[in-house]
Amino acid sequence: MSEIAENTVIDGRYRVTHKIGSGGMADVYCAEDAHLGRRVALKLLHKRFAQDTEFVERFRREASSAAGLQHPNVVGVYDRGEFDGTYYIAMEYCEGRSLKDVIRADAPLEPRRAIHIVKQMLFAARFAHRRNVIHRDLKPHNVILDPEDNVKVTDFGIARAGASDITQAGAIMGTAQYLSPEQAQGRPVTEASDLYSIGIVLFELVTGRAPFEGESAVAIALKHVNQPPPPPRELLSSIPPELEAVVLKALDKDASRRYGDAESFIRDLEAVEAHLERGPVDVESTAVFAPPAAVVAAPPAPLPSSTAVTPATAATVREPPPAAEVADVPPAPPPGEPPGERGRGRWPWILGGALVAALLVAGFFLLIAPPNKANVPEVVGQTLSSARAEVRGAGFEVDIRRRSDPAAADTVVDQVPSPGTRADEGSTVTLIVSNGPGTVKVPDVVGLEEATARKRVRAAGLAPKVSRESSTTIADGVVIRSDPSAGRPVDRRSEVTLVVSSGPEQVDVPDVTGQNQADAVAALREKGLTAVVREKTSSEPADTVVSQSPAAGQQIDQGSTVTIFISNGKVKEVPDVVGLSQAEAEREIEDAGFVASTRTRTTDQPDEDGTVLSQSPRGGAERREGATVAITVGMLSTTPAPAPSP
């Protein structure tokens, strides 16, 4: 259906002011009722439903049923009709927020507030159920709250009237997160189906999340059918155990074990309220899937049908009369009867009366006599089966209460009365039995600093344990992985090992000088180091490591780099040619791979003539092949020496 414009008048009566919202079946508008001068909420069916004649017929009948539900916690249905090829319902207009908005903003709610809201939903359901109307889609979206948390439940207009024969068996209606198991399986719904949905709402109010979530509606529906809900106190330990027990009873998979009607659900919530008003309750938890013992009052044991007691009889049993009053007085003997005969006739009556009186007195003392007492056995630490047998063998009845505890499941962790206490035989001994510590999912801590990871693991109710492992890629103090891994369900308070990086391992740098390049690189790699190769001009043979940095013997991080300098083999040693003749020197220089450069210097010493007097660079120096070696050769002067002065 295209959106309806403001000021559109529907059915000649309702003027649309604005759109309120839209759902899977209808759009909802706020409108002014021109006849009665009040605001109403108009729900207009999507046209695809309006084309389904069977659906429309059911819609009409059930809207009529809902119109009869006039209750403070039910949104009233005023009218129904047709408009623009579809059908509408005119309902009470309610100011406020949906309960879903309240959950998003405020959940988890304080238990008293959650109970206050859910009780009003149950009042509405009780009223409808007594009129044979089942909602079938109770969820937070269909609950409106005013600022004082007064509740109005809406959408009874599309509920299935209990007597309707139009609703097809097997049809599934409702929202996946709030479906009862029987709805998810397409089976007929009952009052218990609505109470299951209200139990889901209560779970969400006190924990802040729905018990079952999934990637699709089908996946969630399957969880409703096959998986037990998580105990609320595992998600939020501050939830009172009595309230947890009520929630879990409402969410039993078997409809016959849930609350049979809204009244019993309300009664248990009011009992929890009373406990909360009195302060903390001693008993930590009750049996899963059963309401707390304090919530359900045990009915008095009926008297056997063969011993019906009238008021007079009861008075006689409680306080027997004196023997003189009990003994019947025999009638007077007929006239003329001898006195002896009269006395003999009276004795049987006197003896019978005395016997009856004695029996009554004995019965009275038996009734008021204290029962036998026995010592309560100590069974803490035993398994439930052995503890139950021992307590019953000692003459006591057994009441089982369960709670999460570090002890193994089905282990007795406490008992009331205490061991050794003298108690009446036949009285009840309460055994507090461990459900085990419960399970939680391991949080994802990979990549976090150790301190942060420890806090996150502790916050999840688990015990962190740290082991260290060197890593060349993960910084020191950062979590590499956890064992068990993230997302795995484990027992609460169990250990989670955090594998934390200790940074790279320290290694000694090996000495690779004198080795060829391939051997040097392999030696460094074996130590977890990386080689960086640089060429260096050297007189050493080509491809030989002539130096390295860092030097051999230093400790560095595994994974670090070591630079090795490889000789290119192009450096030669300059020959020493001083004292050789020019020809010999030039030949030797050229043979060594250098170029000779010759210059002369005059000398007056005949033995220096033609001889290399000096060279540059000097002999033994290293120079690149092809470098120039300058030699100075002596040349004898031909100028006569001056005559000595007289």
DAZI-V947726 format. One record per residue. N is the residue number from 1. PHI is phi in whole degrees, -180 to 180 (* if undefined). OMEGA is omega in degrees with one decimal (none if undefined). D_CENTER is the distance of its C-alpha to the mean C-alpha in whole Angstrom. Layout:
BEGIN
N & PHI & OMEGA & D_CENTER
N & PHI & OMEGA & D_CENTER
END
This chain:
BEGIN
1 & * & 175.5 & 41
2 & -70 & -175.6 & 43
3 & -66 & -177.6 & 41
4 & -85 & -177.5 & 44
5 & -74 & 175.3 & 46
6 & -60 & 178.8 & 46
7 & 72 & 172.6 & 49
8 & -66 & 179.0 & 49
9 & -100 & -177.3 & 51
10 & -101 & 176.0 & 49
11 & 58 & 176.7 & 51
12 & 67 & -173.1 & 54
13 & -138 & -170.8 & 52
14 & -106 & 179.8 & 48
15 & -97 & -176.2 & 48
16 & -72 & 176.6 & 45
17 & -104 & 177.8 & 44
18 & -167 & 178.9 & 41
19 & -86 & 178.7 & 38
20 & -93 & -178.1 & 35
21 & -180 & -178.1 & 32
22 & -144 & 177.8 & 32
23 & -131 & -177.0 & 30
24 & -71 & -175.9 & 30
25 & -114 & -171.2 & 33
26 & -157 & 168.5 & 35
27 & -104 & -177.4 & 36
28 & -121 & -178.7 & 36
29 & -126 & 169.9 & 39
30 & -91 & -177.7 & 40
31 & -142 & 175.4 & 44
32 & -98 & 176.4 & 47
33 & -83 & -175.9 & 49
34 & -67 & -178.0 & 52
35 & -76 & -174.0 & 53
36 & -109 & 176.9 & 52
37 & 63 & 179.5 & 51
38 & -135 & 175.7 & 47
39 & -84 & 176.9 & 44
40 & -135 & 171.8 & 42
41 & -104 & 179.9 & 39
42 & -102 & 176.3 & 40
43 & -106 & -179.2 & 38
44 & -108 & -179.9 & 40
45 & -64 & 170.0 & 39
46 & -63 & -172.6 & 38
47 & -63 & -180.0 & 42
48 & -65 & 174.6 & 40
49 & -79 & -179.1 & 39
50 & -66 & 178.3 & 43
51 & -81 & -178.5 & 44
52 & -92 & -174.3 & 43
53 & -62 & 179.8 & 45
54 & -66 & 178.7 & 43
55 & -64 & -178.8 & 40
56 & -62 & 179.0 & 43
57 & -62 & 177.3 & 45
58 & -63 & -179.8 & 41
59 & -59 & -179.2 & 40
60 & -64 & -177.6 & 44
61 & -64 & -175.8 & 44
62 & -74 & 173.7 & 40
63 & -64 & 177.0 & 41
64 & -65 & 177.6 & 44
65 & -63 & -177.9 & 42
66 & -67 & -179.9 & 39
67 & -62 & 178.3 & 42
68 & -85 & -177.7 & 43
69 & -91 & 178.2 & 40
70 & -99 & -174.9 & 41
71 & -149 & -177.6 & 38
72 & -59 & -178.0 & 37
73 & -103 & 178.9 & 34
74 & -121 & 174.5 & 34
75 & -67 & -175.5 & 36
76 & -72 & 174.3 & 39
77 & -104 & -174.4 & 41
78 & -96 & -167.2 & 44
79 & -159 & 171.6 & 46
80 & -145 & -179.1 & 45
81 & -174 & -178.3 & 47
82 & -118 & 176.8 & 48
83 & -159 & 172.6 & 48
84 & 51 & 175.0 & 49
85 & 81 & 177.6 & 48
86 & -138 & -172.9 & 45
87 & -128 & -177.9 & 44
88 & -134 & 169.4 & 43
89 & -125 & 173.4 & 41
90 & -98 & -174.5 & 42
91 & -125 & 174.5 & 40
92 & -60 & 177.1 & 39
93 & -91 & -175.8 & 38
94 & -118 & 172.9 & 36
95 & -81 & 174.9 & 35
96 & 135 & -179.2 & 31
97 & -107 & 171.4 & 28
98 & -73 & 178.0 & 26
99 & -62 & 177.6 & 23
100 & -64 & 176.9 & 21
101 & -65 & 178.4 & 22
102 & -64 & 179.4 & 21
103 & -62 & -179.9 & 18
104 & -60 & -175.0 & 18
105 & -86 & -167.0 & 20
106 & -120 & -173.1 & 19
107 & -66 & -0.4 & 15
108 & -74 & -178.9 & 14
109 & -86 & 174.0 & 18
110 & -61 & -173.1 & 19
111 & -52 & -178.1 & 20
112 & -63 & 179.9 & 23
113 & -67 & 179.0 & 23
114 & -61 & 179.4 & 21
115 & -64 & 179.4 & 23
116 & -58 & -178.9 & 26
117 & -69 & -175.4 & 25
118 & -68 & 177.4 & 24
119 & -60 & 179.0 & 27
120 & -68 & 173.1 & 29
121 & -62 & 179.7 & 27
122 & -69 & 175.0 & 28
123 & -60 & 179.6 & 32
124 & -64 & -179.5 & 32
125 & -65 & 179.1 & 31
126 & -59 & -179.6 & 33
127 & -62 & -179.2 & 36
128 & -69 & -177.5 & 36
129 & -62 & 179.2 & 35
130 & -67 & 176.8 & 38
131 & -107 & 172.5 & 40
132 & 67 & 177.1 & 39
133 & -117 & 177.7 & 36
134 & -110 & -173.7 & 33
135 & -70 & 177.5 & 31
136 & 78 & -179.4 & 28
137 & -144 & 177.8 & 26
138 & -74 & -177.6 & 25
139 & -160 & -177.7 & 22
140 & -60 & 180.0 & 22
141 & -65 & -177.0 & 24
142 & -100 & 179.4 & 27
143 & -125 & 179.7 & 27
144 & -108 & 178.5 & 29
145 & -118 & 171.6 & 29
146 & -87 & -177.0 & 31
147 & -60 & 179.1 & 31
148 & -97 & -180.0 & 32
149 & 66 & 171.1 & 29
150 & -78 & -168.6 & 31
151 & -103 & 168.3 & 30
152 & -129 & 177.7 & 31
153 & -97 & -178.2 & 30
154 & -112 & 175.5 & 32
155 & 72 & 167.4 & 32
156 & -66 & 179.3 & 34
157 & -66 & 176.6 & 36
158 & -115 & 177.9 & 35
159 & -74 & 176.8 & 34
160 & -91 & 173.3 & 35
161 & -64 & -173.5 & 38
162 & -58 & -177.6 & 38
163 & -90 & -175.6 & 42
164 & -65 & 174.9 & 41
165 & -106 & -179.7 & 43
166 & -88 & -177.9 & 42
167 & -62 & -177.7 & 38
168 & -76 & 173.1 & 38
169 & -65 & 178.4 & 36
170 & 93 & 179.3 & 33
171 & -75 & -179.0 & 33
172 & -108 & 173.6 & 29
173 & -125 & 178.3 & 29
174 & 120 & -179.0 & 26
175 & -103 & -167.4 & 22
176 & -53 & -174.7 & 20
177 & -67 & -174.9 & 17
178 & -118 & -179.8 & 19
179 & -72 & 170.2 & 21
180 & -77 & 179.3 & 22
181 & -57 & -178.4 & 22
182 & -70 & 175.0 & 26
183 & -67 & -179.8 & 26
184 & -62 & 179.7 & 24
185 & -94 & 178.6 & 27
186 & 75 & 180.0 & 29
187 & -90 & -179.1 & 31
188 & -58 & -179.5 & 32
189 & -102 & 179.3 & 30
190 & -136 & 175.0 & 31
191 & -56 & -178.3 & 30
192 & -61 & 178.7 & 27
193 & -67 & 175.8 & 26
194 & -63 & -177.9 & 26
195 & -68 & 174.2 & 25
196 & -62 & 179.7 & 22
197 & -61 & 177.9 & 21
198 & -67 & 174.6 & 22
199 & -61 & 176.6 & 19
200 & -62 & 179.1 & 16
201 & -62 & 178.9 & 18
202 & -63 & 176.4 & 17
203 & -57 & -176.8 & 14
204 & -68 & -179.7 & 13
205 & -64 & -173.3 & 16
206 & -88 & -179.9 & 14
207 & -109 & -178.0 & 10
208 & 89 & 179.1 & 11
209 & -150 & 176.1 & 10
210 & -76 & -177.4 & 11
211 & -69 & -177.4 & 10
212 & -126 & 177.5 & 11
213 & -134 & -179.2 & 11
214 & -168 & -176.6 & 14
215 & -79 & -179.4 & 16
216 & -147 & 178.5 & 19
217 & -62 & 179.8 & 20
218 & -65 & 179.9 & 21
219 & -62 & 179.7 & 18
220 & -68 & -179.7 & 16
221 & -60 & 179.2 & 19
222 & -64 & 177.7 & 19
223 & -67 & 176.1 & 16
224 & -58 & -176.2 & 17
225 & -80 & -166.0 & 20
226 & -110 & -172.5 & 19
227 & -111 & 173.0 & 15
228 & -73 & 177.8 & 14
229 & -70 & 175.3 & 12
230 & -68 & 176.9 & 9
231 & -58 & -176.5 & 11
232 & -54 & -177.1 & 10
233 & -70 & 173.6 & 11
234 & -73 & 178.3 & 8
235 & -88 & -179.1 & 6
236 & -150 & -171.2 & 10
237 & -68 & -178.2 & 12
238 & -79 & 178.8 & 15
239 & -67 & 179.7 & 15
240 & -60 & -178.8 & 18
241 & -61 & 178.2 & 18
242 & -64 & 179.3 & 21
243 & -68 & 176.3 & 19
244 & -58 & -178.8 & 16
245 & -63 & 178.0 & 19
246 & -64 & 179.4 & 20
247 & -59 & -176.4 & 17
248 & -67 & 175.4 & 17
249 & -67 & 179.1 & 21
250 & -63 & -175.8 & 21
251 & -103 & 177.0 & 18
252 & -63 & 179.4 & 20
253 & -63 & -178.4 & 21
254 & -86 & -176.5 & 25
255 & -60 & -178.5 & 26
256 & -72 & 179.8 & 29
257 & -100 & 173.8 & 26
258 & -78 & 171.5 & 25
259 & -63 & -177.9 & 27
260 & -74 & 179.4 & 30
261 & -155 & -178.4 & 31
262 & -64 & -177.5 & 30
263 & -61 & -179.3 & 32
264 & -68 & 175.7 & 30
265 & -62 & 179.6 & 27
266 & -61 & -177.3 & 29
267 & -61 & 179.8 & 30
268 & -69 & 177.7 & 27
269 & -65 & 177.9 & 25
270 & -67 & 176.4 & 29
271 & -66 & 176.6 & 29
272 & -64 & 176.9 & 25
273 & -57 & -179.2 & 27
274 & -63 & 176.9 & 30
275 & -62 & -178.8 & 28
276 & -66 & 178.3 & 26
277 & -66 & -178.9 & 29
278 & -81 & -179.7 & 31
279 & 111 & -176.9 & 28
280 & -59 & -180.0 & 25
281 & -99 & -176.7 & 26
282 & -68 & -175.6 & 26
283 & -72 & -173.5 & 25
284 & -77 & -178.1 & 21
285 & -160 & 175.5 & 20
286 & -118 & -177.0 & 22
287 & -60 & 176.1 & 22
288 & -61 & -179.3 & 19
289 & 69 & 175.2 & 20
290 & -136 & 177.5 & 23
291 & -68 & -179.8 & 24
292 & -61 & -178.9 & 25
293 & -59 & -179.2 & 28
294 & -70 & -175.1 & 29
295 & -84 & -175.8 & 28
296 & -104 & -179.4 & 30
297 & -76 & -179.3 & 34
298 & -73 & 179.3 & 36
299 & -70 & 178.5 & 39
300 & -67 & -179.2 & 42
301 & -66 & -179.0 & 44
302 & -70 & 175.6 & 46
303 & -77 & 175.8 & 50
304 & -57 & -176.2 & 52
305 & -63 & -177.3 & 54
306 & -81 & -177.1 & 57
307 & -125 & 177.1 & 57
308 & -61 & -174.6 & 56
309 & -112 & 174.5 & 58
310 & -81 & 178.1 & 60
311 & -56 & -179.5 & 60
312 & -65 & 179.1 & 63
313 & -62 & -179.6 & 62
314 & -60 & 179.4 & 59
315 & -65 & 179.2 & 61
316 & -65 & -178.8 & 63
317 & -69 & -177.1 & 60
318 & -67 & -176.0 & 59
319 & -144 & -177.2 & 62
320 & -65 & 179.7 & 65
321 & -75 & 176.0 & 69
322 & -60 & -176.8 & 72
323 & -60 & -177.5 & 74
324 & -64 & 179.7 & 77
325 & -79 & -177.4 & 75
326 & -79 & -176.1 & 73
327 & -63 & 178.1 & 77
328 & -71 & 176.8 & 78
329 & -91 & -176.3 & 82
330 & -69 & 178.6 & 84
331 & -68 & 179.0 & 87
332 & -65 & -179.4 & 90
333 & -70 & 178.2 & 92
334 & -60 & 179.9 & 95
335 & -60 & 177.7 & 98
336 & 88 & 179.6 & 101
337 & -76 & -179.3 & 98
338 & -62 & -179.8 & 99
339 & -57 & -179.8 & 97
340 & -61 & 179.5 & 96
341 & -64 & -179.4 & 95
342 & -64 & 179.9 & 93
343 & -68 & -179.5 & 91
344 & -64 & -180.0 & 91
345 & -71 & -178.6 & 89
346 & -81 & -173.3 & 87
347 & -61 & 178.2 & 85
348 & -58 & 179.4 & 83
349 & -68 & 179.8 & 81
350 & -65 & 179.9 & 81
351 & -63 & 179.4 & 79
352 & -62 & 179.6 & 77
353 & -64 & 179.6 & 76
354 & -63 & 179.2 & 75
355 & -63 & 178.4 & 73
356 & -61 & 179.7 & 71
357 & -63 & -180.0 & 71
358 & -63 & 179.2 & 70
359 & -64 & 180.0 & 67
360 & -66 & 178.5 & 66
361 & -64 & 179.0 & 66
362 & -63 & 178.3 & 64
363 & -63 & 179.3 & 61
364 & -61 & -179.0 & 61
365 & -68 & 175.8 & 60
366 & -65 & -178.9 & 58
367 & -70 & -175.7 & 56
368 & -92 & -178.8 & 56
369 & -67 & 179.9 & 56
370 & -66 & 179.4 & 52
371 & -69 & 176.2 & 50
372 & -67 & 179.0 & 50
373 & -113 & 179.2 & 47
374 & -144 & 177.8 & 46
375 & -78 & 175.7 & 43
376 & -74 & -178.5 & 40
377 & -72 & 176.6 & 39
378 & -90 & -177.5 & 36
379 & -128 & 178.4 & 33
380 & -62 & -178.8 & 30
381 & 97 & 178.7 & 29
382 & -83 & 172.5 & 30
383 & -71 & -176.9 & 29
384 & -59 & -175.7 & 28
385 & -64 & -179.1 & 31
386 & -71 & 179.2 & 34
387 & -66 & 179.1 & 33
388 & -60 & -179.2 & 33
389 & -63 & -178.2 & 37
390 & -68 & -179.5 & 38
391 & -67 & 178.7 & 37
392 & -66 & 178.0 & 39
393 & -65 & 178.2 & 42
394 & -84 & 175.1 & 42
395 & 98 & -178.4 & 43
396 & -116 & 169.7 & 40
397 & -85 & -175.6 & 37
398 & -123 & 172.0 & 34
399 & -118 & -175.5 & 31
400 & -105 & 170.9 & 27
401 & -121 & -177.7 & 24
402 & -120 & 175.0 & 21
403 & -158 & 173.5 & 18
404 & -71 & -175.5 & 15
405 & -159 & 177.1 & 17
406 & -61 & -179.9 & 18
407 & -65 & 179.6 & 21
408 & -61 & 179.6 & 21
409 & -58 & 178.9 & 20
410 & 68 & 172.9 & 23
411 & -103 & 177.5 & 25
412 & -74 & -177.3 & 26
413 & -109 & 177.6 & 25
414 & -164 & 178.6 & 28
415 & -150 & 177.4 & 30
416 & -136 & 0.1 & 32
417 & -68 & -179.7 & 35
418 & -68 & 178.2 & 35
419 & -57 & 178.6 & 37
420 & 87 & 178.5 & 41
421 & -67 & 174.9 & 41
422 & -85 & -178.2 & 44
423 & -136 & -179.7 & 43
424 & -64 & 173.4 & 45
425 & -62 & -178.0 & 45
426 & 90 & 176.3 & 43
427 & -77 & -171.9 & 40
428 & -100 & 171.1 & 36
429 & -107 & 179.8 & 34
430 & -90 & 177.9 & 31
431 & -106 & 175.3 & 29
432 & -91 & -171.0 & 25
433 & -114 & -179.1 & 23
434 & -74 & 168.9 & 20
435 & -89 & -171.0 & 17
436 & 86 & -176.3 & 16
437 & -72 & -174.1 & 14
438 & 83 & -178.5 & 11
439 & -117 & 174.1 & 9
440 & -137 & 178.4 & 6
441 & -91 & 178.6 & 6
442 & -68 & -179.5 & 9
443 & -72 & 178.2 & 9
444 & -85 & -177.2 & 12
445 & -122 & -179.1 & 15
446 & -63 & 179.6 & 18
447 & 91 & 179.3 & 21
448 & -90 & 171.3 & 20
449 & -64 & -174.9 & 23
450 & -55 & -177.0 & 22
451 & -62 & 179.4 & 22
452 & -66 & 180.0 & 19
453 & -64 & 178.3 & 17
454 & -58 & -179.0 & 18
455 & -61 & -177.8 & 16
456 & -66 & 179.1 & 13
457 & -67 & 178.6 & 13
458 & -63 & -179.9 & 14
459 & -62 & 178.1 & 11
460 & -83 & 179.7 & 8
461 & 84 & -178.2 & 10
462 & -120 & -177.3 & 12
463 & -107 & -179.7 & 16
464 & -78 & 173.9 & 18
465 & -133 & -172.7 & 21
466 & -111 & 167.2 & 23
467 & -125 & -174.3 & 26
468 & -115 & -177.5 & 28
469 & -149 & 179.6 & 29
470 & -71 & 179.7 & 32
471 & -151 & 177.5 & 32
472 & -90 & -176.6 & 34
473 & -115 & -178.5 & 32
474 & -104 & -176.7 & 29
475 & -65 & 179.1 & 30
476 & -57 & 176.9 & 30
477 & 88 & -179.3 & 27
478 & -105 & -177.6 & 25
479 & -71 & 178.1 & 22
480 & -85 & -179.8 & 23
481 & -164 & 175.5 & 20
482 & -127 & 178.1 & 18
483 & -136 & 2.6 & 18
484 & -67 & -176.7 & 16
485 & -77 & -177.7 & 15
486 & -59 & 177.2 & 12
487 & 91 & -179.2 & 10
488 & -74 & 174.7 & 11
489 & -77 & -179.7 & 9
490 & -137 & 177.5 & 11
491 & -64 & 175.9 & 12
492 & -58 & -179.3 & 11
493 & 70 & 175.0 & 14
494 & -80 & -175.6 & 15
495 & -83 & 170.8 & 17
496 & -123 & -179.4 & 16
497 & -85 & 175.4 & 19
498 & -99 & 177.1 & 20
499 & -88 & -172.9 & 23
500 & -108 & -179.9 & 25
501 & -69 & 172.3 & 28
502 & -99 & -177.2 & 31
503 & 79 & -179.1 & 33
504 & -68 & 175.8 & 36
505 & -72 & 177.5 & 38
506 & -84 & 180.0 & 41
507 & -132 & 175.7 & 44
508 & -84 & 178.3 & 48
509 & -75 & 179.3 & 50
510 & -77 & 177.0 & 52
511 & -88 & -177.9 & 56
512 & -116 & 178.8 & 57
513 & -67 & -178.4 & 60
514 & 88 & 178.1 & 63
515 & -85 & 173.6 & 61
516 & -77 & -172.8 & 61
517 & -60 & -176.0 & 58
518 & -61 & -179.5 & 56
519 & -67 & -179.8 & 56
520 & -66 & 179.5 & 55
521 & -62 & 179.8 & 52
522 & -63 & -179.6 & 51
523 & -64 & 178.2 & 51
524 & -69 & -179.6 & 49
525 & -64 & 179.2 & 46
526 & -62 & 177.7 & 46
527 & -88 & -178.6 & 45
528 & 82 & -180.0 & 42
529 & -109 & -178.9 & 45
530 & -113 & -178.9 & 46
531 & -91 & 170.8 & 49
532 & -116 & -172.2 & 51
533 & -99 & 174.2 & 55
534 & -127 & 178.3 & 57
535 & -89 & 179.0 & 61
536 & -140 & 177.6 & 64
537 & -70 & -174.4 & 67
538 & -155 & 175.9 & 69
539 & -83 & 177.0 & 72
540 & -67 & 179.0 & 69
541 & -59 & 179.1 & 69
542 & -56 & 177.6 & 67
543 & 74 & 178.4 & 63
544 & -105 & 177.4 & 63
545 & -73 & -178.8 & 61
546 & -101 & 176.4 & 63
547 & -165 & -178.9 & 60
548 & -150 & 178.3 & 56
549 & -150 & 2.3 & 54
550 & -67 & -178.5 & 52
551 & -71 & 179.1 & 55
552 & -60 & 176.4 & 55
553 & 95 & 178.4 & 53
554 & -74 & 175.3 & 51
555 & -98 & 179.3 & 47
556 & -138 & 179.1 & 44
557 & -66 & 173.0 & 41
558 & -60 & -176.7 & 40
559 & 96 & 178.6 & 40
560 & -73 & -179.9 & 43
561 & -103 & 174.3 & 46
562 & -123 & 179.9 & 50
563 & -91 & 176.5 & 53
564 & -115 & -178.2 & 56
565 & -104 & -174.9 & 59
566 & -104 & 178.7 & 61
567 & -67 & 173.8 & 65
568 & -92 & 175.9 & 66
569 & 70 & -174.7 & 70
570 & -102 & 178.9 & 72
571 & -104 & -178.9 & 73
572 & -120 & 175.9 & 77
573 & -92 & -179.1 & 79
574 & -72 & 179.4 & 82
575 & -72 & 177.6 & 85
576 & -91 & -175.2 & 87
577 & -117 & 178.7 & 91
578 & -64 & -179.6 & 93
579 & 97 & 177.8 & 96
580 & -85 & 175.6 & 96
581 & -69 & -177.6 & 99
582 & -58 & -176.4 & 97
583 & -64 & -179.4 & 97
584 & -64 & -178.3 & 95
585 & -64 & -179.1 & 93
586 & -62 & 179.5 & 92
587 & -64 & -177.5 & 92
588 & -68 & 178.7 & 89
589 & -65 & -179.4 & 87
590 & -68 & 178.0 & 87
591 & -66 & -179.9 & 86
592 & -81 & 177.2 & 83
593 & 96 & 179.4 & 82
594 & -113 & 178.1 & 83
595 & -110 & -178.6 & 86
596 & -89 & 175.0 & 89
597 & -125 & -171.0 & 90
598 & -112 & 170.4 & 94
599 & -137 & -174.8 & 96
600 & -117 & 175.8 & 99
601 & -144 & -177.5 & 100
602 & -69 & 179.4 & 104
603 & -142 & 177.0 & 105
604 & -102 & 179.7 & 108
605 & -102 & -176.3 & 107
606 & -60 & -176.7 & 109
607 & -74 & 178.2 & 106
608 & -94 & -177.3 & 103
609 & -68 & 178.3 & 105
610 & 78 & -177.0 & 102
611 & -108 & 178.1 & 100
612 & -72 & -179.2 & 96
613 & -87 & 179.1 & 96
614 & -159 & 178.3 & 92
615 & -147 & 177.4 & 89
616 & -145 & -0.7 & 86
617 & -71 & -176.8 & 83
618 & -68 & 178.9 & 84
619 & -65 & -179.9 & 84
620 & 96 & 177.8 & 81
621 & -72 & -179.6 & 79
622 & -104 & 178.8 & 76
623 & -141 & 177.1 & 76
624 & -60 & 175.6 & 75
625 & -59 & -179.2 & 77
626 & 93 & 179.3 & 80
627 & -69 & -177.9 & 80
628 & -91 & 174.8 & 84
629 & -116 & -178.2 & 85
630 & -89 & 177.5 & 88
631 & -121 & 177.4 & 91
632 & -111 & -175.1 & 94
633 & -112 & 179.4 & 98
634 & -74 & 177.9 & 101
635 & -133 & -176.2 & 104
636 & -68 & -179.2 & 108
637 & -75 & 179.3 & 109
638 & -95 & 179.7 & 113
639 & -76 & -178.4 & 114
640 & -64 & 179.8 & 117
641 & -74 & -179.7 & 116
642 & -64 & -179.7 & 118
643 & -70 & 179.2 & 121
644 & -67 & -179.3 & 120
645 & -72 & -178.1 & 122
646 & -66 & none & 125
END
